Amino acid sequence: MGTLVRCLAAFLLILLSLCACQESGGTRPKETPPAERYAGYRFGGDGVIDLGAQPLTLPEGAVAELMARDAILTSRLADSGGSLRVHPFFKGRDIAELLSTGKLQAGIFADMPALTAAATGDFVCVALMKQGFASVVAKKTMLTRDLKGKRVATGVGSAAHFALLNALQNEGLTERDITLVPMEVSEMPKALAEGSIDAFSAWEPTPALAFAAHREFHLVHKGVSYGFLCLRRDFVRAHPREARELAAAVARASAYMRVPQDLEQAAGWTAASAARLQGAPCQVTTRAMTTIIRNDLLNVPGAPRIPAALLSEEGLLYKKFTFLKQIGKIPETTPWARVRDSFDIEMMRQVAAEAEQFALQRFDYRDFEHSDGAK
């Protein structure tokens, strides 16, 4: 256990280094637009499907890693003159921006950017990639109601922001009862340890890494968050077969990782991709990575299918949609029906029903050389 703690703590330091855009005086310069930050990436080409993913995010990063290495997917796409190119990104909103411009045809990101994309663009979410948690963490033992008057950091408009407000609402509090501190997730554990904030709300693996490095930290609240594979609707219409092959690759990856040694292999590949993206070794242990993948995807009933209940107006996604409208991330006039209809609950069901045709139980994942930010 001591080795695990030390490795998790080291990985936390690496995550903190990702926010190197912070100046010594504490003033953050203007963030580089995605088009400039990823200027070396190649997009487009005859039959190429460009997919954006986040190697630093689990379990989505592991699924994307397997999709990039899936020789069966490569062969089946090649039959119609196509190919898949997977690009690593730091943030979901970077993927969403390039997806909206058409540079990407597919993207894997969390529920908040997925909802925003569905409300403001023309996209289709076809697979559930995660059902995990965002956590509110404090420096000392406290209840949610004790957050009143405290400085709480979060990413504004994120699933963690929603989890924080939902926790406050359960205690009869609102955002006005705290001092909300907008902050990059990678900065939060250090800020909490130094006392510049009293608590933070973030998604995994930040809370787990923070607890490993600071045993005195305390869990205040946990709220569910989701991740999805989203496709441009014009791509789905023009290439329905290829869209289903991508969905099948997600299902195949999920089945492959149910075998412990295969899950460890996928975790190792994902760690290597994370290290290449951030320019530093990935110190998180294979055991820690496999635990997150297992808990947030493999142990989720029905995943990677999107359950119909998730789209109910009684469900959590609808509440998050309402929240995004309230904070101005989604136009107030956007009807829920537009967003609801952007979630295709049938594609993955059809793929699963034709498991033999889509080779869902055949596995062939390859090693390869990386170049220009693509796999």
C-alpha positions in Angstrom: 0.0 0.0 0.0 2.9 2.4 0.8 4.2 1.9 -2.8 0.8 2.7 -4.2 0.5 5.9 -2.1 4.0 7.1 -3.2 3.2 6.4 -6.8 -0.2 8.2 -6.6 1.4 11.1 -4.9 4.1 11.3 -7.6 1.4 11.2 -10.3 -0.4 14.1 -8.5 2.7 16.2 -8.8 2.8 15.4 -12.6 -0.8 16.5 -12.9 0.0 19.7 -11.1 2.8 20.4 -13.6 0.2 20.3 -16.4 -0.9 23.7 -15.4 2.5 25.3 -16.2 0.7 28.2 -17.8 0.6 29.8 -14.3 3.1 32.6 -13.9 5.2 33.1 -10.7 3.0 36.0 -9.7 -0.1 33.9 -9.8 -1.5 35.6 -13.0 -2.6 33.2 -15.6 -1.9 34.2 -19.2 -4.5 33.8 -21.9 -5.0 30.2 -22.7 -3.7 29.0 -26.1 -6.6 28.2 -28.5 -6.9 24.5 -29.4 -6.1 25.2 -33.1 -2.7 26.6 -32.0 -2.0 24.2 -29.1 -2.4 21.2 -31.4 -1.0 22.9 -34.5 1.2 19.9 -35.3 -1.8 17.5 -35.6 -2.9 16.3 -39.0 -6.6 16.2 -39.7 -8.6 14.9 -42.7 -7.6 12.8 -45.7 -9.5 10.3 -47.8 -11.6 8.1 -45.6 -9.8 9.2 -42.4 -12.0 9.3 -39.2 -10.4 11.7 -36.7 -11.2 11.0 -33.1 -10.3 13.1 -30.1 -9.6 11.5 -26.7 -8.0 12.3 -23.3 -5.3 9.8 -22.2 -5.2 11.5 -18.8 -8.9 10.7 -18.1 -10.0 7.2 -17.1 -11.7 5.0 -18.1 -12.3 6.8 -21.4 -8.6 7.1 -22.2 -8.1 3.4 -21.9 -11.0 2.7 -24.3 -9.6 5.2 -26.8 -6.2 3.6 -26.5 -7.6 0.2 -27.4 -9.6 1.7 -30.3 -6.4 3.1 -31.7 -4.7 -0.3 -31.5 -7.6 -2.4 -32.7 -6.4 -4.3 -35.7 -10.0 -5.7 -36.3 -11.4 -2.2 -36.5 -8.5 -1.2 -38.8 -9.3 -4.1 -41.1 -13.0 -3.5 -41.2 -12.7 0.2 -41.9 -10.1 -0.5 -44.6 -12.7 -2.7 -46.4 -14.5 0.5 -47.3 -11.4 2.6 -47.8 -11.4 4.1 -44.4 -9.1 4.4 -41.3 -9.2 5.8 -37.8 -6.7 8.4 -36.4 -6.9 9.0 -32.6 -5.6 12.3 -31.3 -4.7 12.9 -27.6 -6.0 16.1 -25.9 -5.7 17.6 -22.5 -9.3 18.8 -22.2 -12.8 17.8 -23.3 -13.6 21.3 -24.4 -10.7 21.3 -26.8 -12.2 18.1 -28.4 -15.6 19.7 -28.5 -14.3 22.8 -30.3 -12.5 20.8 -33.0 -15.5 18.5 -33.3 -17.7 21.6 -33.9 -15.4 22.8 -36.7 -15.4 19.5 -38.4 -11.7 18.7 -37.9 -12.8 15.8 -35.7 -15.6 13.5 -36.7 -15.7 11.8 -33.3 -14.8 12.7 -29.7 -14.8 11.2 -26.2 -15.6 13.5 -23.4 -17.6 14.0 -20.2 -21.3 14.8 -19.8 -21.2 18.6 -19.5 -19.3 19.2 -22.9 -21.5 16.4 -24.4 -24.7 18.2 -23.4 -23.3 21.6 -24.6 -22.3 20.1 -27.9 -25.7 18.4 -28.3 -27.5 21.7 -27.5 -25.5 23.9 -29.8 -24.4 21.6 -32.6 -25.5 18.6 -34.5 -24.0 15.5 -32.8 -24.9 12.0 -31.8 -23.8 10.3 -28.6 -23.7 6.6 -29.1 -21.9 5.0 -26.2 -21.6 5.4 -22.4 -17.9 5.5 -21.6 -18.0 6.3 -17.9 -20.3 6.4 -14.9 -18.0 7.7 -12.2 -17.9 10.4 -9.5 -17.0 14.0 -8.9 -16.1 14.6 -5.3 -16.1 17.5 -2.9 -13.0 17.4 -0.8 -12.1 19.5 2.3 -9.0 19.9 4.3 -10.6 18.8 7.5 -13.7 16.8 8.6 -16.9 18.7 7.8 -20.4 18.2 6.6 -21.8 19.8 3.4 -23.6 22.4 5.5 -20.3 23.4 6.9 -19.2 24.7 3.5 -21.3 27.8 4.2 -19.0 30.8 4.1 -16.1 28.8 2.8 -13.8 29.2 -0.3 -14.6 26.3 -2.6 -12.7 25.7 -5.9 -14.1 24.0 -9.0 -14.2 24.1 -12.8 -17.1 26.4 -13.6 -19.7 24.7 -15.7 -18.2 21.2 -15.1 -19.8 18.1 -13.7 -17.8 18.8 -10.5 -19.5 22.3 -10.3 -22.9 20.7 -10.7 -22.0 18.1 -8.0 -21.1 20.9 -5.6 -24.2 22.9 -6.2 -26.4 19.8 -5.9 -24.8 19.0 -2.6 -25.4 22.6 -1.4 -29.0 22.4 -2.5 -29.6 19.2 -0.5 -28.7 21.3 2.6 -30.8 24.3 1.7 -27.8 26.3 0.5 -27.0 27.9 -2.8 -23.8 29.1 -4.6 -24.3 32.5 -2.9 -23.6 30.8 0.5 -20.0 30.0 -0.5 -17.2 31.8 -2.2 -16.8 30.0 -5.5 -13.2 30.0 -6.7 -12.8 29.1 -10.4 -9.6 26.9 -10.7 -8.0 24.3 -13.0 -8.4 20.9 -11.5 -4.7 20.2 -11.4 -4.2 23.2 -9.1 -6.8 22.2 -6.5 -5.0 19.8 -4.2 -2.0 22.1 -3.8 -4.3 25.1 -3.1 -6.2 23.1 -0.5 -3.0 21.9 1.2 -1.7 25.5 1.3 -4.9 26.9 2.7 -5.8 29.3 -0.1 -9.1 27.4 -0.4 -11.2 25.4 2.1 -12.5 22.8 -0.2 -12.6 21.8 -3.9 -14.9 19.8 -6.2 -13.2 17.7 -8.9 -13.5 14.5 -10.9 -11.3 11.5 -10.8 -8.4 10.8 -10.6 -7.7 14.1 -8.8 -9.6 13.3 -5.5 -8.0 9.8 -5.2 -4.5 11.3 -5.9 -5.2 14.1 -3.4 -6.2 11.7 -0.7 -3.1 9.6 -1.3 -0.8 12.7 -0.9 -2.8 14.2 2.0 -4.2 11.8 4.5 -5.8 14.6 6.4 -8.1 15.5 3.5 -11.8 14.6 4.0 -14.5 13.5 1.5 -17.6 15.8 1.9 -19.8 14.7 -1.0 -19.8 12.6 -4.2 -21.9 13.1 -7.3 -22.3 11.0 -10.4 -20.7 12.0 -13.7 -20.8 10.4 -17.2 -18.7 10.2 -20.3 -19.7 9.5 -23.9 -18.5 8.7 -27.4 -20.0 11.5 -29.6 -20.1 11.6 -33.4 -20.9 14.4 -35.8 -24.4 13.7 -37.2 -23.3 14.4 -40.8 -20.7 11.7 -40.4 -23.2 9.2 -39.1 -25.6 10.0 -42.0 -22.9 9.7 -44.6 -21.1 6.7 -43.1 -23.6 4.6 -41.0 -21.5 1.5 -41.3 -18.3 3.2 -40.1 -20.2 4.7 -37.2 -21.4 1.3 -36.1 -17.8 0.0 -36.4 -16.7 2.6 -33.9 -19.5 1.6 -31.5 -18.4 -2.0 -32.0 -14.8 -1.1 -31.2 -16.0 0.4 -27.8 -17.9 -2.7 -27.0 -15.0 -4.9 -28.0 -12.6 -2.9 -25.8 -14.9 -3.2 -22.9 -15.1 -7.0 -23.3 -11.3 -7.3 -23.7 -10.6 -5.5 -20.5 -12.7 -7.9 -18.4 -9.8 -10.3 -18.5 -7.4 -9.1 -15.7 -4.2 -9.5 -17.7 -5.7 -7.7 -20.7 -6.9 -4.9 -18.4 -3.4 -4.5 -17.1 -2.1 -4.4 -20.7 -4.6 -1.7 -21.6 -3.6 0.3 -18.5 0.0 0.1 -19.4 -0.6 1.4 -22.9 -2.8 4.2 -21.6 -0.1 5.2 -19.1 2.4 5.4 -21.9 0.2 7.6 -24.0 -0.5 9.9 -21.0 3.3 10.2 -20.5 3.9 11.1 -24.1 1.1 13.8 -24.0 2.3 15.4 -20.8 6.0 15.0 -21.5 6.7 13.2 -18.2 6.5 9.6 -16.9 3.2 8.5 -15.8 3.7 7.4 -12.2 0.2 6.1 -11.4 0.3 2.4 -10.7 -1.3 -0.2 -13.0 -3.3 -1.3 -9.9 -4.8 2.1 -9.4 -5.6 2.6 -13.1 -7.3 -0.8 -13.4 -9.4 -0.1 -10.3 -10.8 3.1 -11.8 -11.5 1.4 -15.2 -13.2 -1.5 -13.4 -15.3 0.7 -11.1 -16.3 3.4 -13.7 -16.9 1.2 -16.8 -16.6 -2.5 -16.4 -18.8 -2.7 -13.3 -21.5 -0.4 -14.7 -24.6 -2.4 -15.6 -25.4 -2.3 -19.3 -22.4 -0.2 -20.3 -21.3 0.8 -22.9 -25.0 1.0 -23.9 -26.7 4.3 -23.0 -29.8 3.4 -20.8 -33.1 5.0 -21.8 -33.7 6.0 -18.2 -30.7 8.3 -18.4 -32.6 10.6 -20.8 -35.7 11.0 -18.6 -36.7 14.4 -17.4 -36.5 12.9 -14.0 -32.9 11.9 -14.5 -29.5 13.4 -13.7 -28.7 14.5 -17.3 -31.8 16.6 -17.5 -30.8 18.3 -14.3 -27.4 19.0 -15.6 -28.9 20.4 -18.8 -31.0 22.8 -16.8 -28.0 23.8 -14.8 -26.0 24.6 -18.0 -28.9 26.8 -19.2 -28.9 28.6 -15.9 -25.2 29.5 -16.1 -25.4 30.5 -19.8 -23.5 27.6 -21.3 -26.6 26.5 -23.2 -29.1 29.0 -24.8 -32.2 29.4 -22.6 -34.5 28.6 -25.5 -33.0 25.2 -26.2 -35.6 22.4 -25.7 -34.6 19.3 -23.9 -36.0 17.3 -26.9 -33.1 18.5 -29.0 -30.5 17.2 -26.5 -32.4 14.0 -25.8 -32.6 13.2 -29.5 -28.9 13.6 -29.7 -28.4 10.4 -27.7 -28.8 7.3 -29.8 -29.7 4.4 -27.5 -30.3 2.0 -30.4 -27.0 1.9 -32.2 -25.1 0.1 -29.5 -28.1 -2.2 -28.8 -28.1 -3.2 -32.5 -24.3 -3.8 -32.5 -24.6 -6.0 -29.4 -27.4 -8.0 -31.0 -25.2 -8.7 -33.9 -22.1 -9.6 -31.8 -20.8 -12.2 -34.2 -21.2 -10.0 -37.3 -19.3 -7.2 -35.5 -16.6 -9.5 -34.1 -17.2 -8.4 -30.5 -15.5 -11.4 -29.0 -12.4 -11.3 -31.3 -9.4 -9.4 -30.0 -6.3 -8.2 -31.8 -4.6 -5.2 -30.4 -1.2 -4.1 -31.8 1.8 -2.1 -30.8 2.8 0.8 -33.1 4.9 3.9 -33.4 3.3 7.3 -32.6 3.7 10.4 -34.7 2.5 14.0 -34.9 0.1 13.6 -31.9 -1.9 10.8 -33.6 -2.2 7.1 -33.2 
